[in-house]
Amino acid sequence: MKQILGKIFLILFLTINGFAQITASVNPPVIYKGDVVNFIISADGGDINFPQIQEIAGYPIVGTSSSQSVNIINGDMTKTISKTYSFRPDKPVTIPPLSITVDGKSYKTQELKVSVQKPNASQNGDPFVVEMKINKTEAFVGEAIDLSVSFKRKLNARVNKLQLSDPKLEDFWVKKVDKQTQSSEGDYIVETVHYQIFPQKSGEYKIPAIEAMIGVVQRNRGGGVFDDPFFSAFNQQLNWKKIYSNSLNIKVKPLPNGLELYGKYQIQAKVDKQKVHANKPVNLTINIQGEGNIDDVKKFNPTIDNTIVYADEPKITSSLVGGVYRGKFTQKIAIIADQNFTIPSMELKYFNKDTKEVKTVSTKPIDIEVIGGGKGITKPSSVEVSPSQTIQAPTTPQTIIKKEILKEDGYIKYLFLALGFILGALSVYSFNIFQNRVGQKENDIVKMIRKAKSDKVLFEILLPYAKKDKVITNVLNKLEANIYKGAKNQIDKEELMEVFE
């Protein structure tokens, strides 16, 4: 009998040692939607090839890690390698058997299942509670909604670390208010974070539950000298617990006429000057103040005939004042022209929060006088030659209208010939002077471009010449992006200088 048992034991021993030890597990096997699952494969052997996994049940791998240990038994060395694949399922998952090769032999892991549960909101009476509240369940597009997130803990409940997530909302603009309040509620200590949310589209929405991670230090008691308070800091572990809040439902009503702005506003426009020299900028400033979703005010891009307009990106400042969201919108616009022009009225339409009606506020038009430029006077269609004769002015450069002069004598003929020669000489002389002046002016610009130390300085130098050449226009666009949008476009000054040279 002993011999038979010995043989069975020997057979089992050889069988176990003839096969590699392969294990697979999931941690944790039960999760809430959005949590991470770790799929772990471990194997003993000399040469181990793990499967290449890019996704599990359609969910991409969000991270991998590995660990290794070496064992020496009776002079034989083996190693144990574990590889972890992390993924984030939102539905129950079955992980099928996977192949792994150890020392040239192929093995299969066992099938594993992961359960995904719907999070349950914490309830009053629990040691820890997370609660969301809103001040209204119906609102218009753009109307501010007060949202508060409160973390409650009982007086005898200990918290060493708290991680409270922010609300995750689609089609809402979320503004965290710079205040956090503390209070008491029965046997709870309450800490509350405040938000204001602004719906961007109409419809019915659900604010999903948010999670709180609660960390509590637990000291591992090893006994003996390690129970001494001196060693307590080295013998601690932070245990985490996750709880969830309630969810909320909101109905968002559309604004009439496709409006996006809600609240109450005032608008003002002013210029730094109403008389300006030709090709010099007039700086227009638009100010809007009010309460509501002022962050949704659109940038102004006025179109003014025979002008060059450069509109800066608006600057918006806002804050919560007396429980009301207020703000200021400021935008600067540079306008350049060589003749008189009028800045048109600027309009702002919004849905008035008090009257529940569409309201339009606007600025007054502003007339600008340009000195030294075109006066905008219509040229006459004919030129007066003498009281008895009129020559029609050509309508196009190619049209030549000849007039026959009936009476002329030799004296007048030679007089006109001499006069024509003098006028021609004067024209050539004047043209040369003009060319020299233009060349000198362009040479001055080249020097200014070369010496420009910043994008802003170069932008101001080139602004009056925006329509002169495509190269200049392209450079101005790049400079504007650098100055107002944080871009880092490289500017080729040599190419610019060639345009003016």
C-alpha positions in Angstrom: 0.0 0.0 0.0 2.8 2.4 0.9 4.5 1.5 -2.4 1.4 2.3 -4.4 0.9 5.7 -2.6 4.6 6.5 -3.2 4.2 5.8 -6.9 1.1 8.0 -7.1 2.9 10.8 -5.3 5.9 10.6 -7.6 3.6 10.7 -10.7 1.8 13.8 -9.3 5.1 15.5 -8.5 6.5 14.9 -12.0 3.2 16.0 -13.6 3.2 19.3 -11.6 6.8 20.0 -12.5 6.3 19.1 -16.1 3.8 22.0 -16.6 4.3 25.7 -16.0 2.1 27.4 -13.5 -0.2 29.9 -15.2 -2.7 32.1 -13.4 -5.0 34.9 -14.5 -7.2 37.1 -12.4 -9.1 40.4 -12.4 -8.9 43.1 -9.7 -11.5 44.1 -8.8 -14.0 41.6 -10.2 -16.9 44.0 -9.5 -16.7 47.7 -10.4 -18.8 50.8 -10.9 -19.2 52.2 -14.4 -16.0 54.2 -15.4 -13.7 52.4 -12.9 -10.5 50.7 -13.9 -10.1 47.0 -14.0 -6.7 45.3 -13.8 -6.4 42.0 -15.8 -3.3 40.1 -14.4 -1.5 37.2 -16.0 1.3 35.4 -14.1 3.6 32.6 -15.3 6.6 30.6 -14.0 9.3 29.6 -16.4 12.5 30.6 -18.2 11.2 32.0 -21.5 7.7 33.6 -21.2 5.8 35.2 -24.1 2.7 37.1 -23.1 -0.1 37.8 -25.5 -0.2 41.2 -27.3 -3.4 42.8 -26.0 -4.7 46.1 -27.5 -8.2 45.9 -26.2 -10.5 43.7 -24.1 -14.1 43.2 -25.2 -13.9 46.4 -27.3 -12.4 48.5 -24.5 -8.9 49.9 -25.2 -6.0 49.1 -22.8 -5.3 52.3 -20.9 -2.1 51.1 -19.2 0.2 48.2 -18.8 2.8 47.2 -16.1 4.9 44.2 -15.2 6.7 42.7 -12.3 9.3 39.9 -11.9 10.7 37.7 -9.2 13.4 35.0 -9.3 13.3 31.7 -7.3 16.2 29.3 -6.8 15.3 25.8 -5.6 17.9 23.0 -5.3 20.2 25.0 -7.7 17.5 25.4 -10.3 16.5 29.0 -11.1 13.0 29.9 -12.2 11.4 33.3 -12.6 7.8 34.4 -12.1 6.6 37.3 -14.3 3.3 39.1 -13.9 1.8 41.4 -16.5 -1.1 43.7 -15.8 -3.5 45.1 -18.5 -5.7 48.0 -17.3 -9.0 48.9 -19.0 -12.2 50.8 -18.2 -15.4 49.0 -19.1 -18.9 50.5 -18.7 -20.8 47.2 -19.2 -20.3 43.6 -17.9 -17.3 42.0 -19.6 -16.2 38.4 -20.2 -12.5 37.9 -20.8 -12.0 34.9 -23.1 -9.1 32.4 -22.6 -5.9 33.8 -24.0 -2.7 32.0 -25.2 0.6 32.3 -23.4 3.9 30.6 -24.4 6.2 29.3 -21.6 9.5 27.6 -22.5 8.2 26.7 -26.0 4.9 25.3 -24.8 1.5 27.0 -25.3 -1.0 27.4 -22.5 -4.5 28.9 -22.1 -5.7 31.2 -19.3 -9.1 30.6 -17.8 -12.2 32.6 -18.7 -12.9 35.5 -16.4 -15.9 37.8 -15.8 -16.1 41.4 -14.7 -19.4 42.8 -13.3 -20.3 46.5 -13.7 -22.8 47.9 -11.2 -24.8 51.2 -11.3 -23.5 53.5 -8.5 -25.9 54.0 -5.6 -26.2 57.4 -4.1 -25.0 57.8 -0.6 -27.9 58.3 1.9 -28.4 60.3 5.0 -27.4 58.1 7.9 -24.3 56.8 6.2 -20.9 57.9 7.7 -20.2 59.9 4.5 -22.6 61.5 2.1 -22.2 63.5 -1.1 -25.1 65.5 -2.2 -25.9 67.8 -5.2 -28.5 70.5 -5.3 -29.7 73.1 -7.8 -31.8 76.2 -7.3 -34.1 75.5 -10.3 -35.1 72.6 -12.4 -36.2 74.7 -15.4 -34.1 77.4 -17.1 -33.7 79.2 -20.4 -30.6 78.7 -22.6 -27.9 80.9 -21.1 -29.7 81.4 -17.8 -27.4 80.8 -14.7 -28.2 77.8 -12.5 -26.7 77.6 -9.0 -25.3 74.1 -8.4 -23.8 73.1 -5.0 -21.9 69.9 -4.2 -21.8 69.1 -0.4 -19.6 66.5 1.3 -21.0 65.4 4.7 -19.2 63.4 7.3 -20.4 62.4 10.8 -18.7 63.8 13.8 -17.1 60.5 14.7 -16.0 59.7 11.1 -12.4 60.3 10.3 -11.1 61.6 6.9 -7.4 61.9 6.2 -7.7 62.7 2.5 -10.7 63.7 0.2 -10.9 63.8 -3.5 -14.1 65.2 -4.8 -14.7 65.3 -8.6 -16.1 68.2 -10.5 -19.5 67.9 -12.2 -19.2 66.5 -15.7 -21.7 68.2 -18.0 -22.1 68.3 -21.8 -23.8 71.3 -23.4 -23.3 73.3 -20.2 -20.7 76.0 -19.5 -19.5 75.4 -15.9 -18.0 78.2 -13.7 -16.6 77.2 -10.3 -17.4 80.0 -7.8 -14.4 81.1 -5.7 -16.0 80.2 -2.4 -16.3 77.1 -0.2 -18.6 77.1 2.8 -18.5 75.0 6.0 -21.5 74.3 8.2 -23.2 71.7 10.4 -26.3 69.7 9.8 -27.5 67.5 12.6 -24.6 65.1 13.4 -22.9 65.9 10.1 -20.1 68.4 9.3 -20.8 69.8 5.9 -18.3 71.3 3.3 -19.9 72.8 0.2 -18.4 73.7 -3.2 -20.5 76.1 -5.3 -20.8 76.3 -9.1 -22.8 78.2 -11.7 -23.8 76.4 -14.8 -25.1 77.9 -18.0 -27.0 75.7 -20.5 -25.9 76.1 -24.1 -28.7 74.1 -25.8 -32.3 73.5 -25.2 -33.5 70.0 -24.1 -33.8 67.8 -21.1 -30.6 66.9 -19.3 -29.4 64.6 -16.5 -26.5 65.7 -14.4 -24.8 62.4 -13.6 -23.7 61.5 -10.1 -20.2 62.6 -9.0 -17.8 60.5 -7.0 -15.8 61.2 -3.8 -12.7 59.3 -2.9 -12.3 59.1 0.9 -8.8 58.2 2.2 -8.5 57.0 5.8 -5.1 56.1 7.3 -5.0 52.7 8.9 -1.9 51.7 11.0 -0.6 48.2 10.5 0.1 46.7 14.0 3.2 44.6 13.8 3.6 44.2 17.5 6.7 44.8 19.7 8.9 47.7 19.1 7.0 48.8 16.0 4.0 49.7 18.1 6.1 52.6 19.5 4.7 56.0 18.3 8.1 56.8 16.8 7.6 54.1 14.2 3.9 54.8 13.6 4.6 57.1 10.6 6.4 54.3 8.8 3.8 51.7 9.5 0.7 53.3 8.0 -1.5 52.6 5.0 -4.1 54.9 3.3 -7.3 53.0 2.6 -9.6 54.4 0.0 -13.4 54.2 -0.2 -15.5 55.5 -3.0 -19.0 57.0 -2.7 -21.4 58.6 -5.1 -23.8 61.5 -5.0 -27.4 61.8 -6.3 -28.1 62.7 -9.9 -30.2 65.7 -11.1 -32.6 66.5 -14.0 -32.9 69.9 -15.7 -35.2 71.1 -18.4 -33.7 73.8 -20.7 -36.1 76.0 -22.7 -34.9 77.7 -26.0 -34.6 81.4 -26.4 -36.7 83.1 -29.1 -35.3 84.0 -32.5 -32.3 81.7 -31.9 -30.7 84.0 -29.3 -27.9 82.7 -27.1 -27.5 85.7 -24.7 -29.6 85.9 -21.5 -29.6 88.5 -18.8 -29.5 92.3 -18.8 -26.8 94.4 -20.5 -25.6 97.9 -21.5 -23.3 98.7 -24.4 -21.0 101.7 -25.1 -18.6 102.6 -27.9 -15.9 105.3 -27.9 -13.0 106.3 -30.0 -9.7 107.9 -29.0 -10.1 110.6 -31.7 -12.6 111.8 -34.3 -10.0 113.7 -36.5 -7.1 111.6 -37.8 -4.5 111.9 -40.5 -4.7 109.7 -43.5 -3.5 106.1 -42.9 -3.3 106.6 -39.2 -5.4 104.3 -36.9 -8.5 105.3 -35.0 -8.9 103.1 -31.9 -12.5 102.0 -31.2 -13.3 100.5 -27.8 -16.6 98.5 -27.2 -17.6 98.0 -23.6 -20.5 95.8 -22.5 -21.5 95.4 -18.9 -24.3 93.4 -17.3 -25.4 90.3 -15.7 -26.0 86.9 -17.3 -24.0 84.6 -19.5 -21.7 87.5 -20.7 -19.0 85.0 -21.6 -21.1 84.1 -24.6 -21.0 87.6 -26.2 -19.6 87.2 -29.7 -16.6 89.2 -31.0 -17.5 92.3 -33.1 -16.1 92.4 -36.7 -17.5 95.6 -38.2 -17.4 96.1 -42.0 -16.7 99.7 -43.0 -16.3 100.6 -46.7 -12.8 101.9 -47.8 -11.2 101.1 -44.5 -8.9 98.5 -43.0 -10.3 97.0 -39.8 -8.3 95.0 -37.2 -10.4 93.6 -34.3 -8.6 92.4 -31.2 -9.9 89.4 -29.3 -12.3 90.5 -26.6 -11.4 90.4 -22.9 -14.1 89.3 -20.4 -13.9 89.6 -16.6 -16.7 88.2 -14.4 -17.5 87.4 -10.8 -20.4 86.5 -8.5 -21.7 89.6 -6.9 -24.6 89.2 -4.4 -25.4 85.8 -5.8 -25.7 87.3 -9.4 -23.2 86.5 -12.1 -21.9 89.8 -13.5 -19.2 90.7 -16.0 -17.6 93.2 -18.3 -16.7 92.7 -22.0 -14.1 94.9 -23.6 -12.9 94.8 -27.2 -10.5 97.1 -29.1 -10.7 97.7 -32.8 -8.2 99.6 -35.0 -9.6 101.3 -38.1 -7.4 102.9 -40.9 -8.6 104.9 -43.9 -7.5 107.6 -46.3 -10.9 109.3 -46.5 -13.7 110.3 -44.2 -15.8 107.4 -42.8 -18.5 106.5 -40.3 -18.3 103.8 -37.6 -21.7 102.2 -37.8 -24.0 101.4 -34.8 -23.0 98.3 -32.8 -26.0 96.2 -31.7 -26.4 93.6 -29.0 -29.6 91.4 -28.8 -30.4 89.4 -25.7 -33.4 87.9 -23.8 -34.1 90.2 -20.9 -34.2 88.2 -17.6 -36.7 90.6 -16.0 -39.2 91.3 -18.8 -38.8 87.9 -20.5 -38.7 89.8 -23.9 -36.1 90.2 -26.6 -34.3 93.5 -26.2 -31.7 95.3 -28.4 -29.2 97.8 -27.1 -27.0 99.7 -29.5 -24.4 102.5 -29.8 -24.6 105.6 -31.9 -22.8 106.0 -35.3 -19.5 107.9 -35.0 -18.3 110.2 -37.8 -14.5 110.3 -38.4 -12.8 113.1 -40.3 -9.6 112.0 -42.2 -7.1 114.9 -42.7 -5.0 114.8 -45.8 -6.8 112.1 -47.6 -9.6 111.9 -50.1 -12.6 114.1 -49.4 -15.1 111.8 -51.0 -16.1 114.6 -53.6 -17.5 113.3 -56.8 -15.4 114.2 -59.8 -17.3 116.3 -62.5 -18.2 114.5 -65.7 -17.0 117.4 -67.9 -14.1 119.9 -67.9 -14.7 123.6 -68.6 -12.3 124.9 -71.3 -13.8 128.2 -72.3 -17.2 129.8 -71.9 -18.1 128.6 -75.3 -16.5 125.1 -75.3 -16.9 122.0 -73.2 -14.8 118.8 -73.5 -16.4 115.7 -72.0 -14.2 113.8 -69.5 -13.3 110.3 -70.6 -15.4 107.6 -68.8 -12.6 105.0 -69.1 -8.9 105.2 -69.7 -9.3 103.7 -73.2 -12.0 106.2 -74.4 -10.7 109.2 -76.3 -13.1 111.8 -77.5 -11.8 114.2 -80.1 -13.1 117.8 -80.5 -12.5 119.7 -83.7 -11.4 123.3 -83.3 -12.8 125.3 -86.2 -10.7 128.4 -85.8 -7.0 128.5 -85.1 -4.1 130.4 -86.5 -0.3 129.8 -86.6 0.3 131.9 -83.5 -2.0 129.9 -81.3 -0.6 126.7 -82.8 3.0 127.5 -81.9 1.9 128.9 -78.5 0.3 125.6 -77.6 3.3 123.6 -78.9 5.6 125.6 -76.6 3.2 125.3 -73.7 3.0 121.5 -74.3 6.8 121.2 -74.2 7.1 123.2 -70.9 4.3 121.1 -69.3 6.0 117.9 -70.4 9.3 119.0 -68.9 7.6 120.0 -65.7 5.8 116.6 -65.5 9.0 114.6 -65.9 10.6 116.8 -63.2 7.7 116.4 -60.8 7.6 112.6 -61.4 11.3 112.3 -60.6 10.8 114.2 -57.4 7.8 112.1 -56.5 9.7 108.9 -57.2 12.6 110.1 -55.0 10.2 110.9 -52.2 8.4 107.6 -52.4 11.8 105.8 -52.6 13.0 107.7 -49.5 9.8 106.8 -47.7 10.1 103.2 -48.6 13.7 103.2 -47.5 12.6 104.6 -44.2 10.1 101.8 -43.8 12.8 99.2 -44.6 14.9 100.6 -41.8 11.9 100.6 -39.4 11.2 96.9 -40.3 14.8 96.0 -39.7 14.9 97.7 -36.3 11.5 96.4 -35.1 12.1 94.6 -31.8 8.7 93.0 -31.3 5.7 91.7 -33.1 3.5 94.6 -31.8 5.9 97.3 -33.2 6.2 95.5 -36.6 2.4 95.1 -36.7 1.9 98.9 -36.2 4.5 99.7 -38.9 2.8 97.5 -41.5 -0.8 98.2 -40.7 -1.2 101.2 -43.1 0.1 99.0 -46.0 -2.2 96.0 -45.5 -3.7 96.2 -49.0 -0.5 96.9 -50.8 0.8 93.4 -51.2 -0.3 89.8 -50.4 3.0 89.3 -48.5 2.2 92.2 -46.2 -1.3 90.9 -45.6 0.0 87.4 -44.8 2.5 88.8 -42.4 -0.1 91.0 -40.6 -2.3 87.9 -40.2 0.6 86.0 -38.6 1.5 88.9 -36.4 -2.1 89.2 -35.2 -2.1 85.5 -34.3 1.2 85.9 -32.4 0.0 89.0 -30.4 -3.6 88.1 -29.6 -3.8 84.3 -29.8 -0.4 83.2 -28.5 0.8 81.7 -31.8 4.5 81.5 -32.5 4.7 82.3 -36.3 8.1 83.1 -37.7 8.3 86.4 -39.6 10.6 86.7 -42.6 11.8 90.3 -42.5 14.0 89.9 -45.6 10.9 89.0 -47.7 9.1 92.0 -46.2 11.9 94.4 -47.0 12.1 93.2 -50.6 8.5 94.2 -51.1 9.3 97.8 -50.1 12.6 97.9 -51.9 
